[in-house]
């Protein structure tokens, strides 16, 4: 890859400690972008700086904390001299399981990170993006195309992200900012390993009646999550690179065969989709 348009085009990435965010940071850094990588821990910042060039800067940010976002935005403004070319809203949380096993605190935390965090970070950086006539890239999911059981909270956040992207795409185009949504299939990333561990803990903490009621569904969903074919995070990073350099960025980029399959299934009548799902899921629901 050659820098070409990437020179003097600063990009800020949230959730750059691992997975897709880290892959984006390293690929864009190699391509010549001045990358500002948002991380939460000093150790992650040190590892990232060791793997990248001297162009890459790290900024500490917790997207669920208003004061952290404000401080990070001020630092990004100083590093970019008030002009930002790209914002990649990648930071996210994920867990799956029956709604009954999660506390409202767990639910609110995911919503704070996946929805409010995106809105808050984007809002804080809009003045810089206007100055740079930049572009926003939001990391969506197949769960924003088609919602499956055991993913009600996560799917809620990803459907919300699609709505946010659609609204902001129209709202910001007249001021020179493009907004794109990446619909991403299963990716080799630590996020779902952490999510499965959290879900297992939540399930174990519930009463025996709930565990017995949903047990077959939980086991089926767990196996699907573990066995699903996954693409590498670098494949997503390459699509981000493409979106950043596109003369006319698309409203939506679909990444992964499973994401395309979900788009096809979403076209089916709901009754048919429900029948197909229940055909394969083991029986559950009896007390």
Wavefront OBJ file of the C-alpha trace (Angstrom):
o trace
v 0.000 0.000 0.000
v 1.176 3.518 -0.774
v 0.324 6.535 1.425
v -0.894 8.801 -1.438
v -3.960 10.511 0.040
v -3.136 9.105 3.481
v -0.410 11.689 4.111
v -1.516 14.469 6.471
v -4.831 12.691 7.063
v -5.103 11.963 10.775
v -7.368 9.127 11.877
v -8.655 8.454 15.401
v -9.640 4.879 16.306
v -11.482 3.902 19.484
v -10.957 0.452 20.986
v -7.533 0.039 19.387
v -6.056 -2.200 22.096
v -6.877 -5.468 20.321
v -8.887 -7.149 17.585
v -10.288 -5.036 14.765
v -9.206 -1.731 16.286
v -5.593 -2.815 16.638
v -5.580 -4.288 13.114
v -6.905 -0.977 11.754
v -4.315 1.036 13.676
v -1.388 -1.049 12.430
v -2.547 -1.292 8.806
v -3.327 2.423 8.515
v -0.031 3.265 10.184
v 1.834 1.148 7.619
v -0.145 2.886 4.856
v 1.105 6.281 5.987
v -1.833 7.637 7.985
v -1.046 9.610 11.138
v -2.928 7.253 13.490
v -4.224 8.195 16.925
v -5.141 4.984 18.701
v -7.633 5.121 21.550
v -6.795 2.643 24.330
v -7.800 2.124 27.965
v -4.617 0.673 29.499
v -0.978 1.752 29.593
v 0.184 -1.787 28.803
v -1.905 -1.837 25.614
v -0.501 1.534 24.579
v 3.066 0.310 25.029
v 2.496 -2.868 23.001
v 0.857 -0.918 20.182
v 3.656 1.634 20.016
v 6.238 -1.157 19.841
v 4.499 -2.683 16.813
v 3.874 0.586 14.965
v 5.930 3.422 13.538
v 6.771 6.630 15.345
v 3.843 8.317 13.581
v 1.342 6.465 15.772
v 0.122 8.183 18.934
v -1.955 6.623 21.693
v -4.689 8.413 23.624
v -6.444 7.045 26.687
v -10.221 6.959 26.384
v -13.151 5.198 28.014
v -16.117 5.737 25.704
v -18.525 5.213 28.605
v -16.990 8.090 30.586
v -17.826 11.692 29.620
v -14.751 13.211 31.266
v -12.494 10.692 29.500
v -14.073 11.518 26.127
v -13.668 15.252 26.708
v -9.994 14.851 27.639
v -9.320 12.573 24.667
v -11.019 14.996 22.261
v -8.827 17.846 23.525
v -5.713 15.696 23.041
v -6.785 14.697 19.527
v -7.403 18.368 18.698
v -3.884 19.254 19.840
v -2.278 16.387 17.910
v -4.157 17.181 14.690
v -4.043 20.992 14.939
v -7.848 21.024 14.942
v -8.430 19.001 11.764
v -9.364 15.303 11.715
v -9.789 13.225 8.565
v -11.197 9.985 9.983
v -13.066 8.743 13.051
v -13.398 4.974 13.397
v -15.939 4.125 16.095
v -14.708 0.638 16.924
v -14.855 0.359 20.733
v -17.591 -2.033 21.766
v -18.841 -4.583 24.253
v -20.515 -7.905 23.524
v -22.241 -10.665 25.410
v -24.989 -13.124 24.642
v -27.522 -15.126 26.575
v -31.170 -15.119 27.605
v -32.357 -11.705 28.725
v -33.372 -13.054 32.142
v -29.800 -13.822 33.219
v -28.485 -10.271 32.869
v -28.859 -7.462 35.372
v -30.021 -4.016 34.294
v -26.552 -2.794 35.223
v -25.027 -5.210 32.678
v -27.501 -4.080 30.021
v -26.906 -0.380 30.663
v -23.140 -0.857 30.499
v -23.342 -2.415 27.038
v -25.721 0.304 25.842
v -23.424 2.983 27.276
v -20.448 1.621 25.341
v -22.087 0.563 22.071
v -24.635 3.348 21.594
v -24.080 6.326 23.897
v -20.313 5.998 23.483
v -20.549 6.244 19.699
v -22.799 9.290 19.905
v -20.647 10.981 22.548
v -17.310 10.426 20.782
v -18.721 11.498 17.412
v -20.281 14.631 18.918
v -17.025 15.573 20.659
v -15.007 15.257 17.436
v -17.445 16.794 14.946
v -15.734 20.227 15.004
v -12.443 18.558 14.019
v -14.130 16.436 11.357
v -15.848 19.489 9.870
v -12.517 21.245 9.632
v -10.957 18.217 7.930
v -14.021 17.469 5.782
v -13.564 14.012 7.163
v -15.428 10.765 7.393
v -16.903 8.602 10.136
v -16.795 4.811 9.994
v -18.998 2.858 12.418
v -18.375 -0.816 13.146
v -21.649 -2.664 12.742
v -22.427 -6.368 12.892
v -24.602 -9.133 11.499
v -26.618 -8.556 14.686
v -27.615 -5.225 13.172
v -28.969 -7.042 10.120
v -30.821 -9.927 11.736
v -31.435 -10.400 15.467
v -31.073 -13.907 16.878
v -32.114 -15.293 20.260
v -29.617 -14.835 23.095
v -28.446 -11.596 21.481
v -31.295 -9.230 22.331
v -29.114 -6.667 24.132
v -26.235 -6.778 21.665
v -28.599 -6.743 18.653
v -30.421 -3.748 20.138
v -27.137 -1.836 20.186
v -26.195 -2.795 16.632
v -29.624 -1.993 15.175
v -29.329 1.352 16.973
v -25.912 1.894 15.380
v -27.439 1.345 11.947
v -30.060 3.996 12.710
v -27.402 6.371 14.012
v -25.336 5.873 10.859
v -28.315 6.430 8.549
v -29.383 9.612 10.336
v -25.899 11.114 10.638
v -25.058 10.276 7.022
v -27.811 12.636 5.875
v -27.312 15.153 8.673
v -23.576 15.576 8.125
v -23.252 15.325 4.347
v -24.092 19.026 3.805
v -21.249 20.005 6.160
v -18.733 17.841 4.289
v -18.609 14.746 6.517
v -19.393 11.270 5.179
v -20.669 8.439 7.398
v -20.264 4.761 6.551
v -21.408 1.619 8.353
v -19.438 -1.624 8.170
v -21.652 -4.711 8.463
v -19.170 -7.256 9.753
v -19.511 -11.014 10.052
v -17.736 -13.229 12.593
v -14.172 -12.071 13.178
v -11.191 -13.623 14.967
v -11.157 -11.194 17.886
v -11.012 -11.472 21.694
v -14.357 -9.693 22.171
v -16.528 -12.801 21.849
v -14.247 -14.914 24.042
v -14.679 -12.310 26.756
v -18.408 -12.179 26.050
v -18.823 -15.954 26.340
v -16.922 -15.990 29.633
v -19.128 -13.199 30.985
v -22.287 -14.985 29.811
v -21.163 -18.235 31.440
v -20.635 -16.387 34.724
v -24.043 -14.732 34.463
v -25.732 -18.048 33.696
v -23.984 -19.746 36.616
v -25.169 -16.984 38.952
v -28.852 -17.491 38.112
v -31.229 -19.897 39.814
v -31.496 -23.562 38.793
v -34.943 -23.021 37.268
v -33.589 -20.461 34.791
v -30.586 -22.638 33.954
v -32.840 -25.617 33.340
v -35.327 -23.538 31.316
v -32.815 -22.035 28.885
v -30.020 -24.612 29.064
v -30.465 -26.178 25.589
v -30.765 -22.771 23.907
v -27.677 -21.437 25.679
v -25.613 -24.480 24.730
v -26.776 -24.285 21.116
v -25.970 -20.567 20.888
v -22.587 -21.132 22.506
v -21.667 -23.839 19.992
v -22.748 -21.639 17.075
v -20.607 -18.785 18.406
v -17.567 -21.031 18.895
v -17.845 -23.015 15.663
v -18.813 -20.252 13.215
v -16.145 -19.611 10.531
v -14.359 -16.337 11.150
v -12.486 -13.849 9.042
v -9.296 -12.198 10.214
v -9.403 -8.727 11.715
v -7.043 -7.594 8.959
v -9.803 -8.189 6.384
v -11.952 -5.632 8.192
v -9.000 -3.249 8.414
v -8.526 -3.453 4.644
v -12.169 -2.490 4.144
v -11.694 0.461 6.496
v -8.689 1.524 4.431
v -10.805 1.281 1.278
v -13.562 3.394 2.835
v -11.093 6.041 3.979
v -9.580 6.461 0.529
v -12.788 6.144 -1.517
v -13.615 9.205 -3.583
v -17.270 8.678 -2.692
v -17.536 6.497 0.414
v -20.418 4.020 0.394
v -23.156 4.206 2.986
v -22.524 0.557 3.855
v -19.725 -1.958 3.403
v -20.429 -5.659 4.010
v -17.535 -7.821 5.209
v -17.687 -11.613 5.431
v -19.722 -14.382 3.806
v -21.932 -14.757 6.892
v -22.798 -11.063 6.746
v -23.992 -11.485 3.154
v -25.966 -14.582 4.194
v -27.658 -12.610 6.981
v -28.650 -9.936 4.468
v -30.289 -12.602 2.309
v -32.082 -14.198 5.272
v -33.315 -10.779 6.386
v -35.254 -10.557 3.105
v -37.357 -13.589 4.013
v -40.744 -13.181 5.716
v -40.426 -13.194 9.503
v -42.574 -16.300 9.813
v -40.211 -18.201 7.501
v -37.130 -17.000 9.380
v -38.694 -18.080 12.675
v -39.570 -21.505 11.240
v -36.023 -22.013 9.973
v -34.510 -21.109 13.316
v -36.832 -23.274 15.388
v -36.176 -26.152 12.990
v -32.530 -26.324 14.066
v -32.640 -25.267 17.717
v -33.060 -28.038 20.307
v -36.299 -28.001 22.267
v -36.310 -25.836 25.365
v -38.794 -23.883 27.476
v -40.276 -26.654 29.637
v -40.053 -26.069 33.370
l 1 2 3 4 5 6 7 8 9 10 11 12 13 14 15 16 17 18 19 20 21 22 23 24 25 26 27 28 29 30 31 32 33 34 35 36 37 38 39 40 41 42 43 44 45 46 47 48 49 50 51 52 53 54 55 56 57 58 59 60 61 62 63 64 65 66 67 68 69 70 71 72 73 74 75 76 77 78 79 80 81 82 83 84 85 86 87 88 89 90 91 92 93 94 95 96 97 98 99 100 101 102 103 104 105 106 107 108 109 110 111 112 113 114 115 116 117 118 119 120 121 122 123 124 125 126 127 128 129 130 131 132 133 134 135 136 137 138 139 140 141 142 143 144 145 146 147 148 149 150 151 152 153 154 155 156 157 158 159 160 161 162 163 164 165 166 167 168 169 170 171 172 173 174 175 176 177 178 179 180 181 182 183 184 185 186 187 188 189 190 191 192 193 194 195 196 197 198 199 200 201 202 203 204 205 206 207 208 209 210 211 212 213 214 215 216 217 218 219 220 221 222 223 224 225 226 227 228 229 230 231 232 233 234 235 236 237 238 239 240 241 242 243 244 245 246 247 248 249 250 251 252 253 254 255 256 257 258 259 260 261 262 263 264 265 266 267 268 269 270 271 272 273 274 275 276 277 278 279 280 281 282 283 284 285 286 287
